[in-house]
Amino acid sequence: MYNPTKVDLRKLRRLVGKVEADSRWARTKWLETSTTDAGTGMARDALAKGASLVLAAGGDGTVRAVAEALRGSGVPLGLIPAGTGNLLVRNLDLSVTNLESAVATAFTGRDRAIDLGIAEISREDGSRETHGFLVMAGLGLDARMIAKTNAKLKKAVGWLAYVDAGVRALPKLEPVRLRYRLDDAAHRSLNAHTLIIGNCGALPGGILLLPEAELDDGILDIAALKPRGRFGWLRVWNKITWENGVLRKSAAGRRIIDLTADVRDVAYFRGARLLVELERPEAFQLDGDEFGKVTAVECYTDPGALIVRVSS
């Protein structure tokens, strides 16, 4: 499956053709994603026809859609990064710039089982949907920022377009008011500008939003951003860039964190299942794709449900 708006198809066909011939694979069947099928339907059809390897060439949205279809199938997913964030690829420590290496890994790498996040969402009209995610689900500023991202700017400058969208979303930003239940604990109330539910934690630019997140631990990592006062967002930024991205990488840095007062503008939770009920409908996103407004979300992991090809 390939996203025609992201992929240099001529170059990719040449590289795939060479590797499949060298590795004695059968000829690859090429399927183009569209606005009506981001890859889920085509991947299911490929499985029904006996595919032994499915490649997803595109951004996080294409990967998410294909992975949703491969859930529990045992058929490996090969990742060909060609989008803006390529967050799953980054969190698997695969190259986001070396296309030749990505193709070789997809055909000849080793298989690794990772968790698939599942989001059951409820709409204002009473309808319910179930979707998979690999990286992060989000409510609040995170989702509104994605909804406001300019597609042309995103194509020109990549993930930095989200910064522009964030600046435009901030003036109208109000805290998301919600009730949540983590695993079997009691319901609790929370006001936060952003709620992130993650299967993995690294963002572009070396930002480590969820420092304890692992792709194969069966646990969701949750971050609530709730800046207080005029310097609140500065403290949030310092937490996720300096503390998580720099200090946490060394033993000495972790000792400094332990000795420092905790930043109350960022709250972390961990659990296998999270139920969120919203005071009013809020924008929701999965792996960087806008999913409209929701009134409730229940997220959990399907441990080891997806097989991905990684470097040997």
C-alpha positions, 0 to 999 in steps of 0.5 A: 500500500502506498500513499501517492501524495507522499511517495516517489513511486518511480524510485520506490518501485526500482528499489523494491524490484531490486530487493525482491529479486535479490531475495527471491520474493514474488513480484509485489502487488502495488495498491494506491491509497485514496481518500475513501480507503487509507489502506485498511480495506486494501490490506484486508483484501491482501490478507484474504488473497494470501499476502505474506508481507504487507508494505506501508509506504507513506506517513503515520496515517497510512501505517495506522490504517494498514496496521488496523487491518493486520491486527492479530493476523501474524503477517508482518508489516514493512515500513517505508517512511514517506510522511511528515512525522514517521513517528512509529519508524522513529520509535523503532529506531529505524531510518526515516531518510534512507529509503534503500535501507527501509526497503531492505529491512522490510524484506529481510529484517527480523520480525518484532511483535508490538502492541496495537492501541485500540480506541473505542470512540463515542459520538454526540449522535450516539454512534460508536467506532473502533480504531487502532493506533500505534503512536498516540491518541489525543484530545484538546490542543493536540487534536485541535492543532492537527485539525488546523494544520495547513496541508500545503505548509505541512508538505513544504516544511514537514512537522514544523507546520504543527507549530503554526497550527498550535499558535493559531489554536491557542487563542481559543483554547480552553481546558478540556473538562473530563472524568476518567477511570484508569484500569479498575480505579475510581472515576476522577475529574481532570481539567487539562489543555491536552490529554495524550494517550500513548503507545510510544513516546518520542516525537521529532526533534528529540522530544520525549513526551512519554519517557516510560512508554514502550511499544511492547509492554501492554501498557498505555502511557498518558500525559495531561498537560495543564499549564498554570499561569503565564509561564505554564506552557514554558514549564511544560516545554522545559519538562518534555524537552530538557528533563525528558529529552536530555536529563533522563538520558543519563544517570546523573541527569536522572538524579537531578530530576529526582532532586527537583520539585515535580512539575505540576503542569504535566501529570503522567499516568500509566495503565492497561485501559483508560476510559475518558468521558467529556463534559462537551464534545472535543476534537480527537486525533489518532496518529496525527489524523483528525477523527472529528469530535467525540464525547467519550473514548475508551483506550486499551492495548492489544498486546503483541497484536502487530508484527513489524519488520525491524533491523536484524 
